[in-house]
Amino acid sequence: MTKKHKITNGLVFQEDGSFEPGTVYLCSDRIVSEEDWLSTEGSETSTDAGGGYVIPGLTDIHFHGCMGSDCCDGTEEAFRTIVEYELRQGVTSVTPATMTMSEEILTGICLAAKDFSCAEGADFCGLYMEGPFISPGKKGAQNEKYIRPADTEMLRRLQQASGGKIRTVVIAPETEGAMDFIRENSGTINISLAHTTADYDTAMEAFSCGASQLTHMYNAMMPFHHRTPGPIGAAADSAHCMVELICDGIHIHPAMVRASFKIFGDDRIILISDSMRAAGLADGQYDLGGQTVNVRGSLAVLEDGTIAGSVTSLMGCLRTAVRDMGIPLASAVKCAAVNPAKAIGIYQDYGSLAPGKYGNIVILGQDLEVKAVFHRSTPVCPA
């Protein structure tokens, strides 16, 4: 017998980015229309949203870990810890990020990711490859000894090891072989500019060659200056380019977040967490890509003071963007659910509450705290 469920008495996120009072209907693991729900035989259950916000589950396309585990641990146990935590936060689909490491280590991570799935966790939709094709001049928290020139054959070996799981690869376009790499691979993978000393013209060339994204904008790149606009200015001038923002209250000043929304609009911004393994845990000493990270409150830094990712979940970043930075909730949801799903090519199944999508749904209270999470139509414990 078909399992039927409906979520009533909520402000439902619409395809146009607004909220309207309504009901969401679920059959099996998918969202369906009211007509299809009524015409389907099966047992019926319902959830009262209590006047809260009913939104698509979030998609974090760029983060490293949480709860003591990191993507680069490269084990099923680590992946399981990550996806189970993320689901409880209302992040229902993920592409965890690797770091700049040796090909041997990256291959092990890819092999572990190839067949990984976890019914009790967020959908594991692939990997985000941050490095090693970056610039030493803007390495940030990446390990310089593993940085290397762009290498299509290496990417292909890793993609084969992962079973096609690599969704995004980052690159510094000014480095050796980068433009050829972008031309060769942009048709099959999402290419994002990152950890780069590129100027405006170089970044514009990269976007014209097929790059389509800017990784953690403002961080690990040349600044947005009125005479030297750098990659940020190039991204603004490239209509197809999306940009990532970390709205944890540490990486970017609220005024710059608001300015970014005015420049790019909520169609082109992707909220990410860039969280590392300390997310969800107490202050202390951790590691990221083999480097020591000290965490105090919301700040995570290397020994030299370099910011080393965040310790905030994507849902936490969404709340910060709305509560502390003045971003409208509808815009924040669009940037944390719709746009990331589009960027990595999974929007046919994720990112909105349209009939046919997976029943990955979050109910937020008026205080924006998670009240309930549905994973493929099944209710799971709230955060």
Buried (B, 14 or more C-beta within 10 A) or exposed (E): EEBBBBBBBBBBBBEEBEBEEBBBBBBBBBBBEEEBBEEBEEEEEEBEBEEBBBBBBBBBBBBBBBBBBBBBBBBBEBBBBBBBBBBBBBBBBBBBBBBBBEBEBBBBBBBBBBEBEBEEBBBBBBBBBBBBBBBEEBBBBBBEEBBBBBBBEBBBBBBEBBBEBBBBBBBBBBBEBBBEBBBBBBEEBBBBBBBBBBBBEBBBBBBBBBBBBBBBBBBBBBEBEEEEBBBBBBBBEBEEBBBBBBBBBBBBEBEBBBEBBEBBEBBBBBBBBBBBBBBBEEEEEBBBBEBEBBBEEBBBBBEEEBBBBBBBBBBBBBBBBBBEBEBEBBBBBBBBBBBBBBBBEBBEBBBBBEBEBBBBBBBBBEEBEBBBBBBBBBBBEBB
